[in-house]
Amino acid sequence: MAQSTAGGEALLRAVLDIAYRGLVGEAKAREFLRLMIGEASRVPDLAKFYLQEITGRGNRALLGVLEKGAATGEFSADALARFKAMPEALVAPIVMAALQRLTSNHWDEVPDLEAQMAAHLDLILNGLRPR
């Protein structure tokens, strides 16, 4: 894989865009999430696969972005340490957005994906930037 010359913020924007469009925007991905919620406790191998191959890879990629941002001074080292301890805090709004869409088949109005992504990015960046 080629090294990116983009800064931490640009990479974070790209990763979140991929995550929102992939998990929230794609019906098949949302249905996979539904499957995981319903079956992971009954199928331990499925849960293990999900944690290692999906969640684990995503968390490692996200932490790599945060490390790059901290190395360039875009993100604070303290924030990096906090998120290393709990990377799920960064992706929870994405999962929530997917769950909203899974449960809103009967709603006339689903929250706007772009607005959710923008609010999430703003929240993350304000927590990461040096103070």
C-alpha positions in Angstrom: 0.0 0.0 0.0 1.4 3.4 -1.0 2.0 6.0 1.7 -0.3 8.9 1.6 1.0 12.5 1.6 -2.4 13.8 2.9 -2.5 15.2 6.4 -4.4 13.6 9.3 -7.5 15.7 8.9 -7.8 15.0 5.1 -7.3 11.3 5.8 -9.9 11.3 8.6 -12.4 13.0 6.3 -11.8 10.3 3.6 -12.1 7.4 6.1 -15.3 8.8 7.6 -16.7 9.3 4.1 -15.9 5.7 3.1 -17.4 4.4 6.4 -20.6 6.4 6.1 -21.2 5.6 2.5 -20.2 2.0 3.0 -22.0 1.1 6.2 -24.8 3.6 6.4 -25.4 4.3 2.7 -25.4 0.7 1.5 -28.4 -1.6 2.2 -26.3 -4.8 2.1 -23.9 -3.5 4.7 -26.8 -2.5 7.0 -28.3 -5.9 6.6 -24.9 -7.4 7.5 -25.0 -5.3 10.7 -28.5 -6.6 11.4 -27.2 -10.2 11.0 -24.4 -9.5 13.4 -26.8 -8.1 16.0 -29.1 -11.1 15.7 -26.6 -13.9 15.3 -23.2 -13.0 16.8 -24.1 -14.4 20.3 -25.3 -17.7 18.7 -22.4 -18.0 16.2 -19.1 -17.3 18.0 -17.0 -17.8 14.8 -19.1 -15.1 13.1 -18.6 -12.7 16.0 -14.8 -13.5 16.0 -14.6 -12.9 12.2 -16.5 -9.6 12.6 -14.3 -8.3 15.4 -11.0 -9.3 13.8 -11.7 -8.6 10.1 -14.2 -5.8 10.1 -14.0 -3.9 13.4 -10.3 -4.6 14.0 -9.2 -3.5 10.6 -11.3 -0.4 10.7 -10.0 0.5 14.2 -6.4 0.0 13.1 -6.9 2.1 10.0 -8.5 4.9 12.0 -5.8 4.8 14.6 -3.2 5.0 11.9 -4.9 8.2 10.6 -4.9 9.7 14.1 -1.2 8.8 14.6 -0.4 10.6 11.4 -2.3 13.6 12.5 -0.6 13.6 15.9 2.8 13.3 14.2 2.1 16.4 12.1 0.7 18.3 15.0 -2.8 18.4 13.6 -4.1 16.3 16.5 -3.0 16.4 20.1 -1.1 13.5 21.6 -3.5 13.5 24.6 -6.5 13.0 22.3 -4.6 10.2 20.4 -4.0 8.4 23.7 -7.7 8.7 24.7 -8.9 7.4 21.4 -6.3 4.6 21.3 -7.9 3.3 24.5 -11.4 3.5 23.1 -11.5 3.7 19.2 -15.2 2.6 19.3 -16.0 6.2 20.5 -15.0 7.4 17.0 -17.2 5.0 15.1 -20.2 4.9 17.4 -22.1 7.7 15.5 -21.6 5.7 12.2 -23.1 2.6 13.8 -26.0 4.7 15.2 -26.7 6.2 11.8 -26.8 2.7 10.3 -29.2 1.5 13.0 -31.4 4.5 12.4 -31.7 3.4 8.8 -32.3 -0.2 9.7 -35.2 0.7 11.9 -36.7 3.5 9.8 -38.2 1.6 6.9 -41.6 3.1 7.8 -40.4 6.7 8.4 -41.1 9.4 5.9 -37.9 11.1 6.8 -34.5 9.6 7.5 -31.8 11.8 8.9 -29.6 13.3 6.1 -26.4 11.3 5.7 -24.3 14.4 4.7 -25.5 16.3 7.8 -24.8 13.3 10.1 -21.3 13.0 8.6 -20.6 16.7 9.0 -21.7 16.8 12.6 -19.7 13.7 13.4 -16.5 15.1 11.8 -16.9 18.4 13.6 -17.3 16.6 16.9 -14.2 14.4 16.3 -12.0 17.2 15.0 -12.9 19.5 18.0 -11.9 16.6 20.3 -8.6 15.9 18.4 -7.2 19.4 17.8 -4.6 20.7 20.1 -5.9 23.2 22.6 
